[in-house]
Amino acid sequence: MFTREITVQPSDVSCQGTLKLKSLLDYFQNTAGLAVEDIEGTTTELIARGYAWVLTRYEIEFTGKLPTLDKKFFITTYHDPSHGYNTLRVFDVKDKNENPIAWAKSSWLLLDLANGRPVKAAAHLPEITKREVEAISPDFQDIKDDEAEILKSVEFPVRYHDLDYNAHVNNAAYFAWVFDECPIDFMKHELKSVCASFRSGAKFGEKVTLNYSRPEEKIFACSILRENVKKPSANFILTWD
């Protein structure tokens, strides 16, 4: 396991003084990179070798109070590359007193950049089987294309700062879109969990549409569609308290 200590910075907090969802996801991604940097290289080194990681599934549960400005918290992460083409990674977030804050599980594909197809990480990056490895359940919440009545629809273009090093929308940006546009007063309610499923990555200049529905009282679903693509690029389920 790999553990990292983090102090909440002014740029990380919302107007309520607590850690932003996007900042937490950025910390997850950066922590994962640090955990494997000495066994698979930095992001630029990995790309130079002809590979890139692509996110396919994410589940986040908020089990305690998010840290506030200047507070320290800890992220522990480990991965499990024994699921065929899928490599699973867990993030466990606690405060300095070991109180739980959040827990997340994600699933990733390793792409061969030469042909754009997934490859088995254990075969192409055998070093990742040697460190920070723990067994992780492959089960994720089933997220289907939502066919319920649309309550809210929002359309906007992909912006430059939504992109990552691979020139696709960064996974944290998707979460920020969905959270910010959700038809609920999140100043009065707390987000309890987020589940996401990704099919394809949006690119700069494309128009995306966010369609929200409400399958249950405390649950909102969101489908993200790219222009000229029939099936959603991503689906989200958000549970609120």
HELIX and SHEET records of a PDB file:
HELIX    1   1 PRO A   10  ASP A   12  5                                   3    
HELIX    2   2 LEU A   21  GLU A   40  1                                  20    
HELIX    3   3 THR A   43  ALA A   48  1                                   6    
HELIX    4   4 ALA A  121  HIS A  124  1                                   4    
HELIX    5   5 PRO A  126  THR A  129  5                                   4    
HELIX    6   6 TYR A  160  ASP A  162  5                                   3    
HELIX    7   7 ASN A  171  GLU A  181  1                                  11    
SHEET    1   A10 PHE A   2  THR A   7  0                                        
SHEET    2   A10 LYS A  72  HIS A  83 -1                                        
SHEET    3   A10 ASN A  86  ASP A  95 -1                                        
SHEET    4   A10 PRO A 100  ASP A 112 -1                                        
SHEET    5   A10 TYR A  51  PHE A  62 -1                                        
SHEET    6   A10 LEU A 191  PHE A 198 -1                                        
SHEET    7   A10 ALA A 234  TRP A 240 -1                                        
SHEET    8   A10 ILE A 219  ARG A 226 -1                                        
SHEET    9   A10 LYS A 207  GLU A 216 -1                                        
SHEET   10   A10 LYS A 152  PRO A 157 -1                                        
SHEET    1   B 5 PHE A   2  THR A   7  0                                        
SHEET    2   B 5 LYS A  72  HIS A  83 -1                                        
SHEET    3   B 5 ASN A  86  ASP A  95 -1                                        
SHEET    4   B 5 PRO A 100  ASP A 112 -1                                        
SHEET    5   B 5 ARG A 117  VAL A 119 -1                                        
END                                                                             
